[in-house]
Amino acid sequence: MSPYPSSDVFTRICRSVEEQYAHGRPLCGGSDTPAEPHCAGTAISLDDLRSLRAEPGHLDRLAHWQHIAGHIRRDPENKAGSGPSWNLLAVWLLAPRLRGAAYSISRRTGAEHADVCSALLQGTLEGLRTLGRADATAAEQHLVDAAFAAGWRTGRRSPEETSVGEWGAVEKPEGPDSLAIAADEVVRVEGMSRTLAQQAQGERLGSLAYRLGLLAHVRQVRQRGRRRASRVVQPVVSDQLDLFGMLGSAR
């Protein structure tokens, strides 16, 4: 089995965005869309952004990123609920670089590809959350730096293994009830297990995606991926975290 799944989270996000915003419809600046001050009266469509993705040296690259950053700064959590999700479009725009980084980090560090993808996505979402503090002319670099930093941290982390003795039937010595702990007592906690650490990471990332207005969309993307996987005769179990399925409702 290939260590790199053909349909990672970035591939699914790209497919969903292109289905949702296809046909050359303007994302901003159309006749039926009120113009914002940062738009400078210019229209922008998915086709414009696609050409930007394909050509890193595109002359309009900085202008388009300033345009997108303006929308995100104005409504970072997409509270308006109308129009496109600029947070999602920013992830889509960076997806080729993030996918390439995931392959590179996995090869060089031996980390699980799915774990690196999750970390890169988490770093991007963190970058979107703090985009208001970055220079408007460096929005793209701010997001890339945040994503890559998270990805490399995952690749360099070596999980600690703790030896555990065999389970025995020895009676535990009587002592104070372990649940009767004083409210001001500091309780030491040992290192998390891999499963618990993944769950904590998933819940944190799911909460962040909810605040940025991406939770419902990414859930839908992952559900589509599961339906496609169910058509395979012999499904392959993946270690990809169910990052967004753990939250019933975020608070």
Secondary structure as GFF3:
##gff-version 3
##sequence-region A 1 251
A	DSSP	alpha_helix	9	20	.	.	.	ID=ss1
A	DSSP	beta_strand	26	28	.	.	.	ID=ss2
A	DSSP	three_ten_helix	37	39	.	.	.	ID=ss3
A	DSSP	beta_strand	44	45	.	.	.	ID=ss4
A	DSSP	alpha_helix	46	54	.	.	.	ID=ss5
A	DSSP	alpha_helix	61	74	.	.	.	ID=ss6
A	DSSP	alpha_helix	86	109	.	.	.	ID=ss7
A	DSSP	alpha_helix	113	129	.	.	.	ID=ss8
A	DSSP	three_ten_helix	131	133	.	.	.	ID=ss9
A	DSSP	three_ten_helix	136	138	.	.	.	ID=ss10
A	DSSP	alpha_helix	139	156	.	.	.	ID=ss11
A	DSSP	alpha_helix	194	211	.	.	.	ID=ss12
A	DSSP	alpha_helix	215	230	.	.	.	ID=ss13
###
